[in-house]
Amino acid sequence: MTKETAIKLFNDRKIRTHWDQEQEKWYFSIVDIVGVLSDSVDVQSYWRKLKQRLIEEGNETVTNCHALKMKAADGKMRLTDVADTEQIFRLVQSIPSPKAEPFKIWLAKVASERIDEIEDPEIGIDRLMETYLRKGYSKEWVNQRLKSIEIRKDLTDEWESRGVEKGKEYAILTDDISKAWSGFSTKEYKVHKDLKKENLRDHMTNLELVLNMLAEATTTEISKEKNPKDFEDSREIALQGGTIAGNTRKEIEEKTGKKIVSKQNAKQINSLNSKGIDQIIQ
């Protein structure tokens, strides 16, 4: 049972969804998911009993869900419990149903593969290349994408050595670099390409990837030479690295007469038919 096959079990039923732009998360109606997997005649009652059981078991992942207004069957907007992707996967594991079993098997397989990758990182690299090729990317693009991962890791290692905090500060520096070379922050860039939760780099053209790598590699080298003392110093360096790549972009655009920062995403670039889990559930 593959992920794609398992997820398609949702296709026959409408799952109400909400995209949170700020958090960059999909939220799904829990009663819709429960209805699909349980075939219960009283879904609301089924969910109340399941939620109570999860609370008694000490589960907080699913029971800490919140409510959003969604259009009900009568056409009115009503509050309904929603959950993000991680919470939905946890919920699926607690539903005794033949329809839920393919998800459970797939989740166990993914967990096993992840453990294998931790023990032998080369397995993860090989699996990643196979995934990209299966989705329709060219071998040349995939090699470049893998190189971009290596360059990104060098940059984050450098940030870590300078005391930059993972999470918010990494995101700010990444935005500084992106804005300086492309003119867009990461979120703005994703909107430009009509993306939501997808990885931005997976939807870049060859030239976009090259310039992003140039910006990050340059930032790494400048940081190593200048030895920034604090986060603000690192921000200045991020802008410098991004600006160098940005100037290169402008020169290329001047010579070719074409814009490099493209609205195209992988669907147009590679005519991909494969979809991510959040898109398919939606």
Backbone hydrogen bonds in HBPLUS format (Angstrom, degrees):
<---DONOR---> <-ACCEPTOR-->    atom                        ^
c    i                          cat <-CA-CA->   ^        H-A-AA   ^      H-
h    n   atom  resd res      DA  || num        DHA   H-A  angle D-A-AA Bond
n    s   type  num  typ     dist DA aas  dist angle  dist       angle   num
A0006-ALA N   A0002-THR O   2.96 MM   4  6.18 165.1  1.98 153.5 157.8     1
A0007-ILE N   A0003-LYS O   2.87 MM   4  6.05 169.5  1.89 160.2 162.6     2
A0008-LYS N   A0004-GLU O   3.16 MM   4  6.26 145.7  2.28 140.5 148.9     3
A0009-LEU N   A0006-ALA O   3.16 MM   3  5.81 164.7  2.19 116.3 121.0     4
A0010-PHE N   A0007-ILE O   2.99 MM   3  6.00 174.3  1.99 130.8 132.7     5
A0011-ASN N   A0008-LYS O   2.99 MM   3  5.16 154.2  2.06 106.8 114.8     6
A0013-ARG N   A0010-PHE O   3.07 MM   3  5.75 161.3  2.10 123.2 129.0     7
A0029-SER N   A0016-ARG O   2.98 MM  13  5.47 155.0  2.05 159.5 159.4     8
A0018-HIS N   A0027-TYR O   2.84 MM   9  5.07 141.9  1.99 145.4 151.2     9
A0027-TYR N   A0018-HIS O   2.78 MM   9  5.07 149.2  1.87 147.4 157.5    10
A0020-ASP N   A0025-LYS O   2.85 MM   5  5.30 176.0  1.85 165.7 165.9    11
A0024-GLU N   A0020-ASP O   2.71 MM   4  5.45 126.5  1.99 144.2 160.5    12
A0025-LYS N   A0020-ASP O   3.26 MM   5  5.30 148.2  2.37 132.3 140.6    13
A0028-PHE N   A0083-ALA O   2.85 MM  55  5.42 163.0  1.88 148.3 151.9    14
A0083-ALA N   A0028-PHE O   3.00 MM  55  5.42 145.0  2.12 139.0 149.3    15
A0033-ILE N   A0029-SER O   3.17 MM   4  6.53 159.4  2.22 149.2 154.2    16
A0030-ILE N   A0081-ASP O   3.02 MM  51  5.83 169.1  2.03 142.9 146.4    17
A0034-VAL N   A0030-ILE O   2.82 MM   4  6.04 172.7  1.83 162.5 164.5    18
A0035-GLY N   A0031-VAL O   2.84 MM   4  5.82 150.7  1.93 135.6 144.3    19
A0036-VAL N   A0032-ASP O   3.04 MM   4  6.28 152.2  2.12 145.2 151.4    20
A0037-LEU N   A0033-ILE O   3.05 MM   4  6.32 162.8  2.08 154.8 159.0    21
A0038-SER N   A0034-VAL O   2.81 MM   4  5.69 155.5  1.87 153.3 159.1    22
A0039-ASP N   A0035-GLY O   3.13 MM   4  5.33 148.6  2.23 127.4 134.8    23
A0046-TYR N   A0042-ASP O   2.99 MM   4  6.24 158.4  2.04 151.8 158.8    24
A0047-TRP N   A0043-VAL O   2.87 MM   4  6.10 162.0  1.90 156.2 159.7    25
A0048-ARG N   A0044-GLN O   3.01 MM   4  6.27 155.2  2.07 145.6 152.4    26
A0049-LYS N   A0045-SER O   3.04 MM   4  6.28 164.2  2.06 153.1 156.4    27
A0050-LEU N   A0046-TYR O   2.93 MM   4  6.11 159.6  1.97 149.4 155.8    28
A0051-LYS N   A0047-TRP O   2.78 MM   4  5.86 159.7  1.82 149.0 154.9    29
A0052-GLN N   A0048-ARG O   2.99 MM   4  6.18 156.9  2.05 143.9 150.0    30
A0053-ARG N   A0049-LYS O   2.98 MM   4  6.25 155.7  2.04 145.8 152.4    31
A0054-LEU N   A0050-LEU O   2.94 MM   4  6.22 157.4  1.99 150.2 156.3    32
A0055-ILE N   A0051-LYS O   2.95 MM   4  6.21 151.3  2.03 147.4 155.3    33
A0056-GLU N   A0052-GLN O   3.01 MM   4  6.27 157.7  2.06 148.1 153.8    34
A0057-GLU N   A0053-ARG O   3.01 MM   4  6.29 137.3  2.20 140.3 152.2    35
A0059-ASN N   A0054-LEU O   2.86 MM   5  5.23 157.6  1.91 163.2 155.7    36
A0058-GLY N   A0055-ILE O   2.95 MM   3  5.07 155.2  2.02 103.9 111.8    37
A0064-ASN N   A0060-GLU O   3.22 MM   4  5.55 139.1  2.40 130.1 133.4    38
A0065-CYS N   A0062-VAL O   3.17 MM   3  5.72 132.8  2.40 124.5 123.9    39
A0082-VAL N   A0066-HIS O   2.85 MM  16  5.90 163.2  1.87 166.2 165.5    40
A0068-LEU N   A0080-THR O   3.03 MM  12  5.59 156.1  2.09 150.2 149.3    41
A0080-THR N   A0068-LEU O   2.85 MM  12  5.59 149.0  1.95 141.5 148.6    42
A0070-MET N   A0078-ARG O   2.87 MM   8  5.49 164.4  1.90 143.7 141.1    43
A0078-ARG N   A0070-MET O   2.88 MM   8  5.49 166.8  1.90 148.8 144.6    44
A0072-ALA N   A0076-LYS O   2.74 MM   4  5.49 171.9  1.75 157.4 158.5    45
A0075-GLY N   A0072-ALA O   2.90 MM   3  5.29 160.4  1.94 115.9 120.1    46
A0088-ILE N   A0084-ASP O   2.92 MM   4  6.15 156.1  1.97 156.0 163.6    47
A0089-PHE N   A0085-THR O   3.02 MM   4  6.29 158.8  2.07 152.3 157.1    48
A0090-ARG N   A0086-GLU O   3.11 MM   4  6.42 152.7  2.19 144.8 152.2    49
A0091-LEU N   A0087-GLN O   2.86 MM   4  6.11 154.8  1.93 147.7 155.3    50
A0092-VAL N   A0088-ILE O   2.88 MM   4  6.13 157.7  1.93 153.8 158.9    51
A0094-SER N   A0091-LEU O   2.91 MM   3  5.41 153.3  1.98 114.2 122.7    52
A0095-ILE N   A0092-VAL O   3.20 MM   3  5.43 169.8  2.21 112.4 114.9    53
A0100-ALA N   A0097-SER O   3.00 MM   3  5.21 135.0  2.21 102.8 115.2    54
A0101-GLU N   A0097-SER O   3.22 MM   4  6.49 133.3  2.45 145.6 158.2    55
A0103-PHE N   A0100-ALA O   3.11 MM   3  5.50 125.1  2.42 109.1 122.2    56
A0104-LYS N   A0100-ALA O   3.17 MM   4  6.52 156.5  2.23 151.0 158.1    57
A0105-ILE N   A0101-GLU O   2.94 MM   4  6.21 161.2  1.97 160.6 165.3    58
A0106-TRP N   A0102-PRO O   2.95 MM   4  6.08 159.7  1.99 142.0 148.1    59
A0107-LEU N   A0103-PHE O   2.81 MM   4  6.03 162.9  1.84 155.1 159.4    60
A0108-ALA N   A0104-LYS O   3.02 MM   4  6.19 155.7  2.08 144.4 150.7    61
A0109-LYS N   A0105-ILE O   2.97 MM   4  6.22 152.1  2.05 146.3 154.3    62
A0110-VAL N   A0106-TRP O   2.89 MM   4  6.17 158.9  1.93 153.5 159.1    63
A0111-ALA N   A0107-LEU O   2.99 MM   4  6.16 159.0  2.03 145.4 151.1    64
A0112-SER N   A0108-ALA O   3.00 MM   4  6.21 157.2  2.06 144.9 150.8    65
A0113-GLU N   A0109-LYS O   2.92 MM   4  6.18 159.2  1.96 150.8 156.5    66
A0114-ARG N   A0110-VAL O   2.88 MM   4  6.10 153.8  1.95 148.4 155.8    67
A0115-ILE N   A0111-ALA O   3.08 MM   4  6.37 154.8  2.15 147.6 153.2    68
A0116-ASP N   A0112-SER O   3.06 MM   4  6.37 156.1  2.12 146.1 152.7    69
A0117-GLU N   A0113-GLU O   2.95 MM   4  6.24 150.8  2.03 147.4 155.3    70
A0118-ILE N   A0114-ARG O   3.04 MM   4  6.33 146.5  2.15 145.7 154.4    71
A0119-GLU N   A0115-ILE O   3.10 MM   4  6.40 156.1  2.16 148.8 154.6    72
A0120-ASP N   A0116-ASP O   2.88 MM   4  6.09 145.6  2.00 145.0 155.4    73
A0123-ILE N   A0120-ASP O   2.99 MM   3  5.81 148.1  2.09 126.6 133.4    74
A0124-GLY N   A0121-PRO O   3.01 MM   3  5.22 119.9  2.38 100.8 115.1    75
A0125-ILE N   A0121-PRO O   3.17 MM   4  6.59 151.8  2.25 149.2 157.0    76
A0126-ASP N   A0122-GLU O   2.95 MM   4  6.19 166.6  1.97 153.4 156.4    77
A0127-ARG N   A0123-ILE O   2.90 MM   4  6.05 158.9  1.95 147.9 154.4    78
A0128-LEU N   A0124-GLY O   2.88 MM   4  5.99 148.7  1.98 141.6 150.4    79
A0129-MET N   A0125-ILE O   2.99 MM   4  6.27 159.3  2.03 150.3 155.1    80
A0130-GLU N   A0126-ASP O   3.04 MM   4  6.29 161.8  2.08 148.7 153.5    81
A0131-THR N   A0127-ARG O   2.97 MM   4  6.17 151.9  2.05 143.1 150.7    82
A0132-TYR N   A0128-LEU O   3.04 MM   4  6.33 163.9  2.06 154.2 157.1    83
A0133-LEU N   A0129-MET O   3.01 MM   4  6.20 166.9  2.03 154.5 158.1    84
A0134-ARG N   A0130-GLU O   2.90 MM   4  6.01 154.5  1.97 145.3 152.6    85
A0135-LYS N   A0131-THR O   3.08 MM   4  6.30 136.6  2.27 141.1 152.2    86
A0135-LYS N   A0132-TYR O   3.14 MM   3  5.14 129.3  2.41  94.2 107.6    87
A0137-TYR N   A0132-TYR O   3.21 MM   5  5.73 160.6  2.25 153.1 147.2    88
A0136-GLY N   A0133-LEU O   3.06 MM   3  5.23 154.2  2.13 102.7 110.8    89
A0142-VAL N   A0138-SER O   2.97 MM   4  6.25 161.5  2.01 151.5 156.9    90
A0143-ASN N   A0139-LYS O   2.98 MM   4  6.20 161.4  2.01 148.8 152.9    91
A0144-GLN N   A0140-GLU O   3.14 MM   4  6.35 154.8  2.20 142.6 149.5    92
A0145-ARG N   A0141-TRP O   2.80 MM   4  6.08 153.0  1.87 150.8 159.3    93
A0146-LEU N   A0142-VAL O   2.87 MM   4  6.15 158.3  1.92 155.2 160.1    94
A0147-LYS N   A0143-ASN O   3.05 MM   4  6.27 148.7  2.15 139.0 147.5    95
A0148-SER N   A0144-GLN O   2.93 MM   4  6.25 145.0  2.05 143.4 153.3    96
A0149-ILE N   A0145-ARG O   3.12 MM   4  6.49 139.5  2.29 141.7 152.0    97
A0149-ILE N   A0146-LEU O   3.19 MM   3  5.13 126.3  2.50  91.6 104.9    98
A0150-GLU N   A0146-LEU O   3.21 MM   4  6.58 151.9  2.29 143.1 149.8    99
A0151-ILE N   A0147-LYS O   2.99 MM   4  6.32 159.7  2.03 152.4 157.4   100
A0152-ARG N   A0148-SER O   2.93 MM   4  6.06 157.0  1.98 141.7 148.3   101
A0153-LYS N   A0149-ILE O   2.96 MM   4  6.17 153.9  2.03 144.5 151.4   102
A0154-ASP N   A0150-GLU O   3.03 MM   4  6.37 153.2  2.10 146.9 153.9   103
A0155-LEU N   A0151-ILE O   3.06 MM   4  6.36 153.1  2.13 146.6 153.7   104
A0156-THR N   A0152-ARG O   2.93 MM   4  6.26 165.6  1.95 156.5 159.5   105
A0157-ASP N   A0153-LYS O   2.90 MM   4  6.02 152.7  1.98 147.8 155.6   106
A0158-GLU N   A0154-ASP O   3.05 MM   4  6.25 150.3  2.14 140.0 147.7   107
A0159-TRP N   A0155-LEU O   2.89 MM   4  6.27 157.9  1.94 152.6 158.9   108
A0160-GLU N   A0156-THR O   2.88 MM   4  6.03 159.7  1.92 144.7 150.4   109
A0161-SER N   A0157-ASP O   3.01 MM   4  6.25 153.5  2.08 143.8 150.5   110
A0162-ARG N   A0158-GLU O   3.16 MM   4  6.43 127.5  2.46 138.0 151.4   111
A0162-ARG N   A0159-TRP O   2.99 MM   3  5.10 137.7  2.17  99.2 111.8   112
A0164-VAL N   A0159-TRP O   3.02 MM   5  5.24 160.8  2.06 151.6 145.5   113
A0163-GLY N   A0160-GLU O   3.09 MM   3  5.22 162.4  2.12 108.7 112.0   114
A0171-ALA N   A0167-GLY O   2.94 MM   4  6.13 157.5  2.00 152.5 159.6   115
A0172-ILE N   A0168-LYS O   2.93 MM   4  6.24 151.5  2.01 148.9 156.7   116
A0173-LEU N   A0169-GLU O   3.05 MM   4  6.26 168.6  2.06 152.7 154.8   117
A0174-THR N   A0170-TYR O   2.90 MM   4  6.08 156.7  1.95 149.2 156.4   118
A0175-ASP N   A0171-ALA O   2.91 MM   4  6.10 154.8  1.98 145.5 152.2   119
A0176-ASP N   A0172-ILE O   2.91 MM   4  6.22 151.7  1.99 147.1 155.3   120
A0177-ILE N   A0173-LEU O   3.01 MM   4  6.30 159.0  2.05 150.4 154.7   121
A0178-SER N   A0174-THR O   2.91 MM   4  6.11 168.6  1.93 151.5 155.1   122
A0179-LYS N   A0175-ASP O   2.80 MM   4  5.85 167.9  1.81 153.1 156.6   123
A0180-ALA N   A0176-ASP O   3.09 MM   4  6.12 154.4  2.16 140.3 147.2   124
A0181-TRP N   A0177-ILE O   3.10 MM   4  6.39 150.9  2.19 151.7 158.4   125
A0182-SER N   A0178-SER O   2.83 MM   4  5.68 163.2  1.86 154.9 160.7   126
A0183-GLY N   A0179-LYS O   2.93 MM   4  4.44 135.1  2.13 110.4 122.1   127
A0189-TYR N   A0185-SER O   2.81 MM   4  5.94 155.8  1.87 153.6 160.5   128
A0190-LYS N   A0186-THR O   3.01 MM   4  6.27 153.8  2.08 147.6 154.1   129
A0191-VAL N   A0187-LYS O   2.98 MM   4  6.28 154.8  2.04 149.5 156.3   130
A0192-HIS N   A0188-GLU O   2.90 MM   4  6.11 153.0  1.97 144.3 152.2   131
A0193-LYS N   A0189-TYR O   3.10 MM   4  6.41 138.2  2.28 140.1 150.5   132
A0195-LEU N   A0190-LYS O   2.73 MM   5  4.91 167.6  1.74 147.9 149.6   133
A0194-ASP N   A0191-VAL O   2.98 MM   3  4.82 160.4  2.02 103.3 108.8   134
A0202-ASP N   A0199-ASN O   3.11 MM   3  5.49 135.0  2.32 106.2 118.0   135
A0203-HIS N   A0200-LEU O   2.90 MM   3  5.42 159.9  1.95 116.3 122.7   136
A0204-MET N   A0201-ARG O   3.29 MM   3  5.20 163.7  2.32 109.3 107.4   137
A0209-LEU N   A0205-THR O   2.96 MM   4  6.20 163.4  1.99 156.5 160.7   138
A0210-VAL N   A0206-ASN O   2.93 MM   4  6.18 160.2  1.96 150.5 156.2   139
A0211-LEU N   A0207-LEU O   2.97 MM   4  6.15 167.5  1.99 152.0 154.5   140
A0212-ASN N   A0208-GLU O   2.95 MM   4  6.10 154.1  2.02 147.0 154.6   141
A0213-MET N   A0209-LEU O   2.86 MM   4  6.07 156.0  1.92 150.5 157.2   142
A0214-LEU N   A0210-VAL O   2.86 MM   4  6.13 154.8  1.92 147.4 155.0   143
A0215-ALA N   A0211-LEU O   2.93 MM   4  6.12 158.3  1.97 144.8 150.1   144
A0216-GLU N   A0212-ASN O   3.02 MM   4  6.27 160.2  2.06 147.8 152.6   145
A0217-ALA N   A0213-MET O   2.78 MM   4  5.86 166.5  1.80 155.7 160.1   146
A0218-THR N   A0214-LEU O   2.91 MM   4  5.86 159.4  1.95 145.1 151.2   147
A0219-THR N   A0215-ALA O   3.07 MM   4  6.15 154.4  2.13 138.1 145.3   148
A0220-THR N   A0216-GLU O   3.02 MM   4  6.24 153.8  2.09 144.4 151.0   149
A0221-GLU N   A0217-ALA O   3.08 MM   4  6.37 161.5  2.11 149.2 153.1   150
A0222-ILE N   A0218-THR O   2.95 MM   4  6.16 165.8  1.97 156.0 159.7   151
A0223-SER N   A0219-THR O   2.99 MM   4  6.07 158.7  2.04 145.9 152.0   152
A0224-LYS N   A0220-THR O   3.02 MM   4  6.29 155.4  2.08 148.6 155.0   153
A0225-GLU N   A0221-GLU O   3.15 MM   4  6.40 147.9  2.26 143.8 151.9   154
A0226-LYS N   A0222-ILE O   2.85 MM   4  6.01 157.0  1.90 155.0 161.5   155
A0227-ASN N   A0223-SER O   2.91 MM   4  5.61 139.9  2.07 146.2 151.8   156
A0234-SER N   A0230-ASP O   3.14 MM   4  6.53 153.1  2.22 146.9 154.7   157
A0235-ARG N   A0231-PHE O   2.91 MM   4  6.27 142.3  2.05 146.5 157.7   158
A0236-GLU N   A0232-GLU O   3.13 MM   4  6.46 154.2  2.20 145.6 151.0   159
A0237-ILE N   A0233-ASP O   3.11 MM   4  6.43 155.4  2.17 146.5 153.1   160
A0238-ALA N   A0234-SER O   2.87 MM   4  6.08 153.7  1.94 145.4 152.9   161
A0239-LEU N   A0235-ARG O   3.01 MM   4  6.28 155.3  2.07 148.9 154.6   162
A0240-GLN N   A0236-GLU O   3.03 MM   4  6.31 148.6  2.13 141.0 150.0   163
A0241-GLY N   A0237-ILE O   2.88 MM   4  6.18 164.9  1.90 157.7 160.4   164
A0242-GLY N   A0238-ALA O   2.96 MM   4  6.10 162.1  1.99 146.5 151.9   165
A0243-THR N   A0239-LEU O   2.86 MM   4  5.89 151.1  1.94 141.6 149.7   166
A0244-ILE N   A0240-GLN O   3.11 MM   4  6.34 154.2  2.18 149.0 154.3   167
A0245-ALA N   A0241-GLY O   3.41 MM   4  6.72 161.5  2.45 144.8 148.6   168
A0246-GLY N   A0242-GLY O   2.80 MM   4  6.01 146.1  1.92 142.6 153.9   169
A0247-ASN N   A0243-THR O   2.79 MM   4  6.03 152.7  1.86 151.7 156.7   170
A0248-THR N   A0244-ILE O   3.18 MM   4  6.45 150.8  2.27 139.4 147.1   171
A0249-ARG N   A0245-ALA O   2.90 MM   4  6.23 154.0  1.97 146.7 153.9   172
A0250-LYS N   A0246-GLY O   3.02 MM   4  6.34 159.5  2.07 148.5 153.0   173
A0251-GLU N   A0247-ASN O   3.06 MM   4  6.30 152.6  2.13 144.8 151.9   174
A0252-ILE N   A0248-THR O   2.99 MM   4  6.27 161.1  2.03 154.3 158.9   175
A0253-GLU N   A0249-ARG O   2.91 MM   4  6.16 165.1  1.93 155.6 159.9   176
A0254-GLU N   A0250-LYS O   2.90 MM   4  6.05 148.0  2.00 141.3 150.1   177
A0255-LYS N   A0251-GLU O   3.01 MM   4  6.26 151.3  2.09 145.3 152.5   178
A0256-THR N   A0252-ILE O   2.86 MM   4  6.04 156.9  1.91 154.7 161.4   179
A0257-GLY N   A0253-GLU O   2.68 MM   4  5.22 142.2  1.81 136.1 145.7   180
A0268-GLN N   A0265-ASN O   3.00 MM   3  5.68 130.2  2.26 117.3 128.1   181
A0269-ILE N   A0265-ASN O   2.92 MM   4  6.07 174.2  1.93 158.5 160.5   182
A0270-ASN N   A0266-ALA O   2.92 MM   4  5.54 166.2  1.94 138.0 142.6   183
A0271-SER N   A0267-LYS O   3.04 MM   4  4.87 114.4  2.48 112.7 123.7   184
A0280-ILE N   A0276-GLY O   3.08 MM   4  6.31 162.2  2.11 157.0 162.1   185
A0281-ILE N   A0277-ILE O   2.99 MM   4  6.17 166.2  2.01 156.6 159.8   186
A0282-GLN N   A0278-ASP O   3.08 MM   4  6.19 151.0  2.17 139.5 147.5   187
